[in-house]
């Protein structure tokens, strides 16, 4: 099997949940919404809406805000790349994989401006060989096409096999398996009582990198 490792972005390489909580506190403070609003927004986020437009529609209605949903969502996308962080040890882990012959890519769903901003501002753009964004390509995980694009940009082909690492059981694990890849699931305790068929389960992406590194020994 070729040394191809494709990683999800949000809550895999970067901690989106922590950045989101910072944004919530900022938003509630700027609007004078109070502590209860912070708890309400975090609870709303945990309901797991497939698209942020739904989230901001509910937010606008609940707090009777004068802003349009489009403007709220736009401001959020502009702000989030400034709040997310990629741990130095994660960047080091990616560098170590590449130094040991791994082709490394990012496969992520999301709007082009938001996801590209995160990748560029965190230093991940220079830490990987390539990336494929649904907002640019018009294809979303778990569709195989997005994995194909990332693999090709890494100089590989899905026919040679490889690995997909991510936190979403459908988009990352199911999608990766459909693309012919082996999988490592980052279990962030957001899928209680859900069965999985991932090859490995870890709670941190660094452990996933250790598994890949050991495979290459």
C-alpha positions in Angstrom: 0.0 0.0 0.0 1.3 3.4 -0.9 2.1 5.9 1.8 -0.9 8.3 1.3 -2.5 9.9 4.3 -5.5 12.2 3.9 -6.7 14.2 6.9 -9.9 15.9 7.7 -9.5 19.5 8.9 -12.0 20.6 11.5 -11.7 18.8 14.9 -9.0 16.6 13.4 -6.0 18.7 12.5 -7.4 21.8 14.2 -9.7 22.2 17.3 -12.7 23.8 15.8 -14.8 23.3 18.9 -12.5 25.5 21.0 -12.4 28.2 18.4 -16.2 28.1 18.1 -16.6 28.7 21.9 -14.3 31.7 21.6 -16.4 33.0 18.8 -19.6 32.5 20.8 -18.3 34.4 23.8 -17.2 37.2 21.5 -20.5 37.3 19.7 -22.6 37.3 22.9 -20.4 40.0 24.5 -20.5 42.3 21.4 -24.3 41.9 21.2 -24.9 42.2 25.0 -26.7 38.8 25.0 -25.5 37.6 28.3 -24.2 34.2 29.7 -27.4 32.4 28.9 -26.9 33.2 25.3 -23.5 31.5 25.3 -24.9 28.3 26.7 -27.8 28.4 24.2 -25.5 28.9 21.2 -23.2 26.1 22.3 -26.2 23.8 22.7 -27.5 24.8 19.3 -24.2 24.0 17.7 -24.2 20.5 19.3 -27.4 19.7 17.5 -25.2 19.3 14.5 -26.9 21.2 11.7 -25.4 20.2 8.3 -25.1 23.7 7.1 -24.2 26.9 9.1 -27.0 28.8 7.3 -29.5 26.8 9.3 -27.6 27.6 12.5 -27.6 31.3 11.8 -31.3 31.3 10.8 -32.2 29.9 14.2 -29.8 32.3 15.9 -31.3 35.3 14.2 -34.9 34.2 15.0 -34.2 33.4 18.6 -32.5 36.7 19.4 -34.5 38.8 17.0 -31.4 40.3 15.4 -31.6 42.9 12.6 -28.8 41.4 10.7 -29.5 39.1 7.7 -28.6 35.5 7.9 -26.2 36.1 5.0 -24.4 38.8 6.9 -24.2 36.8 10.1 -22.8 33.8 8.3 -20.3 36.0 6.3 -19.0 37.6 9.5 -18.6 34.2 11.1 -16.6 32.9 8.2 -14.3 35.9 8.2 -13.6 35.6 11.9 -13.1 31.9 12.4 -9.8 31.6 10.5 -8.3 34.0 13.1 -9.5 31.9 16.0 -8.5 28.4 15.0 -5.1 27.0 16.0 -3.0 24.1 14.9 -0.8 22.7 17.6 2.9 22.9 16.9 3.2 19.2 17.6 0.6 18.5 14.9 2.6 20.5 12.4 5.7 18.6 13.5 3.9 15.3 13.1 2.9 16.1 9.5 6.5 17.1 8.7 7.8 13.9 10.2 5.4 11.8 8.0 6.4 13.6 4.9 10.1 13.2 5.8 9.5 9.5 6.0 8.0 9.3 2.5 4.3 9.9 3.2 2.2 11.9 0.8 -0.1 14.1 3.0 -3.3 15.8 2.1 -6.3 17.5 3.6 -9.9 16.7 2.5 -12.5 19.0 4.0 -16.1 20.0 3.6 -17.0 23.7 4.0 -17.1 27.0 2.2 -14.0 28.0 0.3 -13.2 31.2 2.1 -13.6 29.7 5.6 -11.7 26.5 5.1 -8.9 28.0 2.9 -8.5 30.8 5.5 -8.1 28.2 8.3 -5.5 26.2 6.3 -3.5 29.2 5.4 -3.5 31.0 8.8 -2.6 27.9 10.8 0.4 27.0 8.7 -1.2 23.9 7.3 -0.9 25.0 3.7 2.8 24.6 3.9 2.7 21.5 6.1 0.9 19.2 3.6 1.4 18.3 0.0 -2.1 19.2 -1.2 -5.7 19.9 -0.1 -9.2 19.5 -1.6 -12.1 21.7 -0.4 -15.7 21.0 -1.1 -16.4 24.6 -1.4 -13.9 24.9 -4.3 -14.5 21.6 -6.0 -18.3 21.4 -5.7 -18.1 17.9 -4.3 -18.6 17.0 -0.6 -17.4 14.1 1.5 -18.4 11.3 1.6 -18.4 11.5 -2.2 -15.4 9.7 -3.6 -14.5 12.5 -6.0 -13.1 14.8 -3.3 -10.7 12.1 -2.1 -9.7 11.4 -5.7 -8.8 15.1 -6.2 -6.7 15.2 -3.0 -4.9 12.0 -3.9 -4.1 13.2 -7.4 -2.8 16.6 -6.1 -0.5 14.6 -3.7 0.9 12.8 -6.7 -1.0 9.5 -5.9 -4.0 7.6 -7.0 -6.7 6.0 -4.9 -6.1 2.7 -6.6 -2.8 2.5 -4.7 -4.7 2.6 -1.4 -3.8 4.7 1.6 -5.4 6.1 4.8 -8.2 8.6 5.7 -8.1 10.1 9.2 -11.0 12.1 10.6 -13.7 12.6 13.2 -16.9 12.1 11.2 -18.1 8.6 10.9 -20.0 9.2 7.6 -18.0 11.9 5.8 -14.5 10.7 6.8 -14.7 7.0 7.8 -17.6 5.9 5.5 -16.3 8.2 2.7 -12.7 7.0 3.1 -13.7 3.4 3.0 -15.9 3.9 -0.1 -12.8 5.5 -1.7 -10.8 2.3 -1.0 -8.8 3.8 1.9 -8.1 2.4 5.3 -9.4 4.6 8.1 -8.5 6.0 11.5 -11.4 7.5 13.5 -10.7 10.4 15.8 -13.4 9.7 18.5 -14.3 13.0 20.1 -17.3 11.5 22.0 -19.8 13.1 19.6 -21.1 9.9 18.2 -22.5 8.0 21.3 -23.8 4.5 20.7 -22.8 4.6 17.0 -21.1 1.5 15.6 -18.1 2.0 13.4 -15.9 0.0 11.0 -12.8 2.1 11.2 -9.5 0.2 11.2 -8.3 2.1 14.3 -9.9 4.4 16.9 -7.9 7.1 18.7 -8.8 10.2 20.6 -6.1 12.5 19.2 -4.7 13.0 15.7 -1.2 12.7 17.1 -1.9 9.0 18.0 -3.2 8.5 14.4 0.2 9.9 13.2 2.0 7.4 15.4 0.1 4.5 13.9 1.0 5.7 10.4 4.6 6.2 11.3 4.8 2.7 12.8 3.4 1.3 9.6 6.3 2.9 7.7 9.0 1.4 9.9 
